[in-house]
Amino acid sequence: MDVTPPPERPQPLSRKLLWFVALWLLGTGTVAVFAYILRLWIAPH
């Protein structure tokens, strides 16, 4: 009885690129929202 897990197949390049773009957009969006909130807080109209 073989108990070793099946070898993992590497993810296709398109999946890796999709994850990279999604994480990059999430990080950039978070920084942009934070900067906008700081701008409104520091320099209100």
NUFI-621125 format. One record per atom (N, C-alpha, C, O, CB): residue in one letter; x, y, z. Coordinates in Angstrom, 3 decimals, always signed. Atoms other than C-alpha are relative to their C-alpha. Glycine has a CB too. Example, Ala and Ser with C-alpha at 12.3 -4.5 7.8 and 13.67 -1.06 7.14 Angstrom:
! NUFI-621125
<rec 'A', <+0.890, -1.190, +0.000>>
<rec 'A', <+12.300, -4.500, +7.800>>
<rec 'A', <+0.900, +1.200, +0.000>>
<rec 'A', <+1.936, +1.181, +0.665>>
<rec 'A', <-0.992, +0.027, +1.246>>
<rec 'S', <-0.820, -1.190, -0.060>>
<rec 'S', <+13.670, -1.060, +7.140>>
<rec 'S', <-0.770, +1.090, +0.730>>
<rec 'S', <-0.261, +2.198, +0.899>>
<rec 'S', <+0.414, +0.462, -1.415>>
***
This chain:
! NUFI-621125
<rec 'M', <+0.855, -1.191, +0.000>>
<rec 'M', <+0.000, +0.000, +0.000>>
<rec 'M', <+0.891, +1.242, +0.000>>
<rec 'M', <+1.720, +1.429, +0.891>>
<rec 'M', <-0.967, +0.005, +1.237>>
<rec 'D', <-0.835, -1.198, +0.154>>
<rec 'D', <+1.545, +3.257, -1.139>>
<rec 'D', <-0.699, +1.181, +0.670>>
<rec 'D', <-1.834, +1.516, +0.330>>
<rec 'D', <+0.278, +0.305, -1.512>>
<rec 'V', <+0.620, -1.108, -0.734>>
<rec 'V', <+0.910, +6.170, +1.214>>
<rec 'V', <+0.550, +1.358, -0.416>>
<rec 'V', <+0.157, +2.379, +0.149>>
<rec 'V', <+0.199, -0.189, +1.487>>
<rec 'T', <-0.531, -1.293, +0.435>>
<rec 'T', <+2.890, +8.850, -0.610>>
<rec 'T', <-1.062, +0.727, -0.817>>
<rec 'T', <-1.757, +0.104, -1.620>>
<rec 'T', <+1.308, -0.181, -0.831>>
<rec 'P', <+1.010, -0.744, +0.770>>
<rec 'P', <+0.686, +11.621, -2.003>>
<rec 'P', <+0.407, +0.063, -1.464>>
<rec 'P', <+1.592, -0.042, -1.781>>
<rec 'P', <-0.186, +1.433, +0.568>>
<rec 'P', <-0.354, -0.130, +1.423>>
<rec 'P', <+0.493, +11.981, -5.773>>
<rec 'P', <+0.822, +1.263, -0.217>>
<rec 'P', <+0.629, +2.259, +0.480>>
<rec 'P', <-1.275, +0.029, -0.889>>
<rec 'P', <-0.829, -1.202, +0.234>>
<rec 'P', <+3.053, +14.410, -7.178>>
<rec 'P', <-0.861, +1.171, -0.445>>
<rec 'P', <-1.770, +1.018, -1.261>>
<rec 'P', <+1.089, -0.284, -1.061>>
<rec 'E', <+0.776, -1.195, +0.341>>
<rec 'E', <+1.715, +17.942, -7.418>>
<rec 'E', <+0.390, +0.458, -1.403>>
<rec 'E', <+1.567, +0.531, -1.753>>
<rec 'E', <+0.236, +1.144, +1.043>>
<rec 'R', <-0.295, -0.555, +1.321>>
<rec 'R', <+1.382, +19.257, -10.923>>
<rec 'R', <+0.265, +1.497, +0.156>>
<rec 'R', <-0.457, +2.180, +0.883>>
<rec 'R', <-1.178, -0.262, -1.005>>
<rec 'P', <-0.223, -1.458, -0.087>>
<rec 'P', <+2.883, +22.719, -11.346>>
<rec 'P', <-1.160, +0.747, -0.639>>
<rec 'P', <-1.745, +0.298, -1.624>>
<rec 'P', <+1.335, +0.401, -0.688>>
<rec 'Q', <+1.118, -0.777, +0.534>>
<rec 'Q', <+0.287, +25.387, -11.939>>
<rec 'Q', <+0.393, +0.592, -1.351>>
<rec 'Q', <+1.558, +0.928, -1.567>>
<rec 'Q', <-0.419, +1.124, +0.991>>
<rec 'P', <-0.306, -0.624, +1.295>>
<rec 'P', <+0.034, +26.730, -15.479>>
<rec 'P', <+0.387, +1.466, +0.175>>
<rec 'P', <+0.047, +2.108, +1.168>>
<rec 'P', <-1.204, -0.116, -0.952>>
<rec 'L', <-0.501, -1.377, -0.074>>
<rec 'L', <+1.633, +30.071, -16.216>>
<rec 'L', <-1.141, +1.008, +0.087>>
<rec 'L', <-1.025, +2.015, +0.786>>
<rec 'L', <+0.873, +0.311, -1.215>>
<rec 'S', <+1.119, -0.947, -0.038>>
<rec 'S', <-1.725, +31.764, -16.793>>
<rec 'S', <-0.573, +0.117, +1.406>>
<rec 'S', <-0.968, +1.206, +1.823>>
<rec 'S', <-1.099, -0.429, -0.978>>
<rec 'R', <+0.518, -0.044, -1.375>>
<rec 'R', <-2.868, +30.811, -13.273>>
<rec 'R', <+0.943, +0.810, +0.883>>
<rec 'R', <+0.492, +1.597, +1.715>>
<rec 'R', <-0.179, -1.435, +0.572>>
<rec 'K', <-0.968, -0.763, -0.803>>
<rec 'K', <+0.356, +32.193, -11.766>>
<rec 'K', <-0.093, +1.488, -0.312>>
<rec 'K', <-0.049, +2.322, +0.592>>
<rec 'K', <+1.434, -0.503, -0.256>>
<rec 'L', <+0.111, -1.410, +0.379>>
<rec 'L', <+0.023, +35.420, -13.739>>
<rec 'L', <-1.283, +0.612, +0.543>>
<rec 'L', <-1.295, +1.765, +0.972>>
<rec 'L', <+0.050, +0.152, -1.524>>
<rec 'L', <+1.262, -0.505, -0.537>>
<rec 'L', <-3.604, +35.761, -12.678>>
<rec 'L', <+0.122, +0.297, +1.483>>
<rec 'L', <-0.354, +1.330, +1.953>>
<rec 'L', <-1.127, -1.002, -0.243>>
<rec 'W', <-0.208, -0.234, -1.434>>
<rec 'W', <-2.637, +35.387, -9.017>>
<rec 'W', <+0.885, +1.221, +0.224>>
<rec 'W', <+0.616, +2.032, +1.110>>
<rec 'W', <+0.629, -1.238, +0.667>>
<rec 'F', <-0.899, -1.142, -0.153>>
<rec 'F', <+0.206, +37.881, -9.444>>
<rec 'F', <-0.745, +1.310, -0.231>>
<rec 'F', <-0.603, +2.255, +0.545>>
<rec 'F', <+1.185, -0.114, -0.970>>
<rec 'V', <+0.743, -1.225, +0.314>>
<rec 'V', <-2.074, +40.471, -11.053>>
<rec 'V', <-1.031, +0.296, +1.086>>
<rec 'V', <-1.198, +1.446, +1.491>>
<rec 'V', <-0.695, -0.125, -1.373>>
<rec 'A', <+1.019, -0.209, -1.032>>
<rec 'A', <-4.814, +39.938, -8.465>>
<rec 'A', <+0.623, +0.522, +1.292>>
<rec 'A', <+0.102, +1.457, +1.899>>
<rec 'A', <-0.760, -1.306, +0.273>>
<rec 'L', <-0.647, -0.452, -1.239>>
<rec 'L', <-2.437, +40.315, -5.515>>
<rec 'L', <+0.591, +1.393, -0.169>>
<rec 'L', <+0.556, +2.200, +0.761>>
<rec 'L', <+1.099, -0.986, +0.425>>
<rec 'W', <-0.564, -1.324, +0.242>>
<rec 'W', <-0.733, +43.323, -7.122>>
<rec 'W', <-1.099, +1.060, +0.051>>
<rec 'W', <-0.917, +2.119, +0.652>>
<rec 'W', <+0.725, +0.039, -1.362>>
<rec 'L', <+1.110, -0.959, -0.026>>
<rec 'L', <-4.078, +45.057, -7.675>>
<rec 'L', <-0.532, +0.188, +1.413>>
<rec 'L', <-0.878, +1.302, +1.806>>
<rec 'L', <-1.128, -0.462, -0.925>>
<rec 'L', <+0.482, -0.108, -1.376>>
<rec 'L', <-5.159, +44.278, -4.128>>
<rec 'L', <+0.941, +0.875, +0.829>>
<rec 'L', <+0.487, +1.740, +1.578>>
<rec 'L', <-0.133, -1.400, +0.639>>
<rec 'G', <-0.966, -0.800, -0.753>>
<rec 'G', <-1.956, +45.732, -2.678>>
<rec 'G', <-0.028, +1.463, -0.419>>
<rec 'G', <-0.026, +2.359, +0.425>>
<rec 'G', <+1.402, -0.561, -0.184>>
<rec 'T', <+0.020, -1.374, +0.501>>
<rec 'T', <-2.030, +48.806, -4.906>>
<rec 'T', <-1.290, +0.709, +0.398>>
<rec 'T', <-1.269, +1.882, +0.772>>
<rec 'T', <+0.159, +0.016, -1.525>>
<rec 'G', <+1.276, -0.590, -0.397>>
<rec 'G', <-5.710, +49.396, -4.191>>
<rec 'G', <-0.039, +0.342, +1.475>>
<rec 'G', <-0.578, +1.378, +1.863>>
<rec 'G', <-1.130, -0.938, -0.331>>
<rec 'T', <-0.037, -0.269, -1.437>>
<rec 'T', <-5.139, +49.135, -0.453>>
<rec 'T', <+0.813, +1.256, +0.292>>
<rec 'T', <+0.394, +2.101, +1.083>>
<rec 'T', <+0.587, -1.202, +0.759>>
<rec 'V', <-0.832, -1.190, -0.205>>
<rec 'V', <-2.339, +51.702, -0.588>>
<rec 'V', <-0.716, +1.249, -0.502>>
<rec 'V', <-0.651, +2.297, +0.142>>
<rec 'V', <+1.357, -0.157, -0.715>>
<rec 'A', <+0.710, -1.156, +0.548>>
<rec 'A', <-4.445, +54.012, -2.773>>
<rec 'A', <-1.136, +0.444, +0.922>>
<rec 'A', <-1.314, +1.640, +1.157>>
<rec 'A', <-0.552, -0.328, -1.392>>
<rec 'V', <+1.093, -0.345, -0.917>>
<rec 'V', <-7.434, +53.854, -0.417>>
<rec 'V', <+0.554, +0.616, +1.277>>
<rec 'V', <+0.009, +1.600, +1.778>>
<rec 'V', <-0.847, -1.246, +0.334>>
<rec 'F', <-0.616, -0.531, -1.216>>
<rec 'F', <-5.195, +54.435, +2.600>>
<rec 'F', <+0.512, +1.422, -0.223>>
<rec 'F', <+0.330, +2.290, +0.630>>
<rec 'F', <+1.149, -0.909, +0.459>>
<rec 'A', <-0.498, -1.341, +0.309>>
<rec 'A', <-3.544, +57.436, +0.917>>
<rec 'A', <-1.155, +0.992, -0.153>>
<rec 'A', <-1.051, +2.136, +0.289>>
<rec 'A', <+0.848, -0.027, -1.282>>
<rec 'Y', <+1.158, -0.881, +0.176>>
<rec 'Y', <-6.943, +58.881, -0.030>>
<rec 'Y', <-0.625, +0.360, +1.345>>
<rec 'Y', <-0.993, +1.512, +1.574>>
<rec 'Y', <-1.046, -0.666, -0.905>>
<rec 'I', <+0.549, -0.265, -1.336>>
<rec 'I', <-8.236, +58.521, +3.536>>
<rec 'I', <+0.915, +0.949, +0.768>>
<rec 'I', <+0.439, +1.873, +1.428>>
<rec 'I', <-0.186, -1.320, +0.789>>
<rec 'L', <-0.938, -0.904, -0.673>>
<rec 'L', <-5.084, +60.152, +4.894>>
<rec 'L', <-0.110, +1.413, -0.554>>
<rec 'L', <-0.052, +2.385, +0.200>>
<rec 'L', <+1.438, -0.511, -0.148>>
<rec 'R', <+0.111, -1.333, +0.594>>
<rec 'R', <-5.466, +63.016, +2.418>>
<rec 'R', <-1.254, +0.707, +0.489>>
<rec 'R', <-1.219, +1.899, +0.796>>
<rec 'R', <-0.009, -0.090, -1.531>>
<rec 'L', <+1.237, -0.615, -0.493>>
<rec 'L', <-9.058, +63.614, +3.473>>
<rec 'L', <+0.112, +0.369, +1.474>>
<rec 'L', <-0.457, +1.368, +1.914>>
<rec 'L', <-1.185, -0.945, -0.210>>
<rec 'W', <-0.124, -0.234, -1.437>>
<rec 'W', <-8.089, +63.409, +7.145>>
<rec 'W', <+0.935, +1.175, +0.289>>
<rec 'W', <+0.658, +1.997, +1.163>>
<rec 'W', <+0.510, -1.265, +0.703>>
<rec 'I', <-0.994, -1.042, -0.272>>
<rec 'I', <-5.046, +65.699, +6.960>>
<rec 'I', <-0.440, +1.342, -0.599>>
<rec 'I', <-0.289, +2.384, +0.038>>
<rec 'I', <+1.379, -0.410, -0.566>>
<rec 'A', <+0.380, -1.247, +0.672>>
<rec 'A', <-6.407, +68.262, +4.476>>
<rec 'A', <-1.476, -0.034, -0.378>>
<rec 'A', <-1.809, -0.230, -1.547>>
<rec 'A', <+0.869, +0.232, -1.257>>
<rec 'P', <+1.431, -0.013, +0.353>>
<rec 'P', <-10.201, +68.429, +4.718>>
<rec 'P', <-0.344, +1.250, -0.804>>
<rec 'P', <+0.368, +2.253, -0.755>>
<rec 'P', <-0.878, -0.069, +1.274>>
<rec 'H', <+0.400, -1.133, +0.858>>
<rec 'H', <-12.021, +70.735, +2.336>>
<rec 'H', <-0.380, +1.188, +0.861>>
<rec 'H', <-0.745, +2.240, +0.336>>
<rec 'H', <-1.184, -0.390, -0.928>>
***
